Amino acid sequence: MINIAKRNNSIQFKELLNTEVMEVTEEDQSGVFVYDLLEELKSYNGKNATISIKEDLPVQPKE
């Protein structure tokens, strides 16, 4: 029997990425939060991981 069950371990940031210092800055009503991206990536070191980066861009409506 092949086990096809999987557990997903993921983390998601949404806001400003600064690759020079490897930080992600998020801002909401509660304040500004800065995360160490490199430190978060280290938790996946040596593991088979998928990396995906997405940018949200505005779309102009039809006039």
TIKETI-570064 format. One record per residue (C-alpha): x, y, z; residue in three letters. Coordinates in steps of 0.2 Angstrom, whole numbers, plus 5000, padded with zeros to 4 digits. Each point is the difference from the previous one (the first is absolute). Layout:
REM residues N
<atom><east>X</east><north>Y</north><up>Z</up><code>ALA</code></atom>
...
REM end
This chain:
REM residues 63
<atom><east>5000</east><north>5000</north><up>5000</up><code>MET</code></atom>
<atom><east>5007</east><north>5017</north><up>4995</up><code>ILE</code></atom>
<atom><east>4997</east><north>5014</north><up>5013</up><code>ASN</code></atom>
<atom><east>4994</east><north>5016</north><up>4991</up><code>ILE</code></atom>
<atom><east>4995</east><north>5010</north><up>5015</up><code>ALA</code></atom>
<atom><east>5011</east><north>5016</north><up>5002</up><code>LYS</code></atom>
<atom><east>5002</east><north>5013</north><up>5013</up><code>ARG</code></atom>
<atom><east>5003</east><north>5018</north><up>4994</up><code>ASN</code></atom>
<atom><east>5012</east><north>5011</north><up>5010</up><code>ASN</code></atom>
<atom><east>5000</east><north>5017</north><up>4992</up><code>SER</code></atom>
<atom><east>5003</east><north>5018</north><up>5005</up><code>ILE</code></atom>
<atom><east>4993</east><north>5015</north><up>4990</up><code>GLN</code></atom>
<atom><east>5005</east><north>5019</north><up>5001</up><code>PHE</code></atom>
<atom><east>4991</east><north>5013</north><up>4991</up><code>LYS</code></atom>
<atom><east>5008</east><north>5018</north><up>4998</up><code>GLU</code></atom>
<atom><east>5017</east><north>5007</north><up>4997</up><code>LEU</code></atom>
<atom><east>5014</east><north>4989</north><up>4996</up><code>LEU</code></atom>
<atom><east>5018</east><north>5007</north><up>5003</up><code>ASN</code></atom>
<atom><east>5013</east><north>4988</north><up>4993</up><code>THR</code></atom>
<atom><east>5014</east><north>5010</north><up>5005</up><code>GLU</code></atom>
<atom><east>4997</east><north>4997</north><up>5018</up><code>VAL</code></atom>
<atom><east>4989</east><north>4984</north><up>4997</up><code>MET</code></atom>
<atom><east>4985</east><north>5007</north><up>5009</up><code>GLU</code></atom>
<atom><east>4982</east><north>5001</north><up>4997</up><code>VAL</code></atom>
<atom><east>4990</east><north>5015</north><up>5007</up><code>THR</code></atom>
<atom><east>4981</east><north>4999</north><up>5003</up><code>GLU</code></atom>
<atom><east>4989</east><north>5014</north><up>5006</up><code>GLU</code></atom>
<atom><east>4982</east><north>5000</north><up>5006</up><code>ASP</code></atom>
<atom><east>4989</east><north>5008</north><up>5012</up><code>GLN</code></atom>
<atom><east>5010</east><north>4993</north><up>5015</up><code>SER</code></atom>
<atom><east>5017</east><north>5007</north><up>4994</up><code>GLY</code></atom>
<atom><east>5015</east><north>4996</north><up>4990</up><code>VAL</code></atom>
<atom><east>5008</east><north>4982</north><up>5001</up><code>PHE</code></atom>
<atom><east>5017</east><north>4995</north><up>4993</up><code>VAL</code></atom>
<atom><east>5004</east><north>4982</north><up>4997</up><code>TYR</code></atom>
<atom><east>5018</east><north>4992</north><up>4997</up><code>ASP</code></atom>
<atom><east>4997</east><north>4991</north><up>4984</up><code>LEU</code></atom>
<atom><east>5017</east><north>4991</north><up>5000</up><code>LEU</code></atom>
<atom><east>4996</east><north>4993</north><up>5018</up><code>GLU</code></atom>
<atom><east>4983</east><north>4994</north><up>4994</up><code>GLU</code></atom>
<atom><east>5008</east><north>4992</north><up>4984</up><code>LEU</code></atom>
<atom><east>5013</east><north>4991</north><up>5012</up><code>LYS</code></atom>
<atom><east>4986</east><north>4990</north><up>5007</up><code>SER</code></atom>
<atom><east>4998</east><north>4991</north><up>4983</up><code>TYR</code></atom>
<atom><east>5019</east><north>4997</north><up>4998</up><code>ASN</code></atom>
<atom><east>5004</east><north>4982</north><up>4995</up><code>GLY</code></atom>
<atom><east>4981</east><north>4997</north><up>4996</up><code>LYS</code></atom>
<atom><east>4992</east><north>4997</north><up>4983</up><code>ASN</code></atom>
<atom><east>4991</east><north>5017</north><up>4999</up><code>ALA</code></atom>
<atom><east>4990</east><north>5010</north><up>4987</up><code>THR</code></atom>
<atom><east>5003</east><north>5019</north><up>4998</up><code>ILE</code></atom>
<atom><east>4988</east><north>5011</north><up>4992</up><code>SER</code></atom>
<atom><east>5000</east><north>5019</north><up>4999</up><code>ILE</code></atom>
<atom><east>4985</east><north>5010</north><up>4994</up><code>LYS</code></atom>
<atom><east>4998</east><north>5018</north><up>4997</up><code>GLU</code></atom>
<atom><east>4982</east><north>5008</north><up>5000</up><code>ASP</code></atom>
<atom><east>4998</east><north>5013</north><up>4986</up><code>LEU</code></atom>
<atom><east>4985</east><north>5011</north><up>4996</up><code>PRO</code></atom>
<atom><east>4990</east><north>4997</north><up>4985</up><code>VAL</code></atom>
<atom><east>4992</east><north>5014</north><up>4990</up><code>GLN</code></atom>
<atom><east>4981</east><north>4998</north><up>4997</up><code>PRO</code></atom>
<atom><east>4993</east><north>5001</north><up>4983</up><code>LYS</code></atom>
<atom><east>4994</east><north>5018</north><up>4996</up><code>GLU</code></atom>
REM end
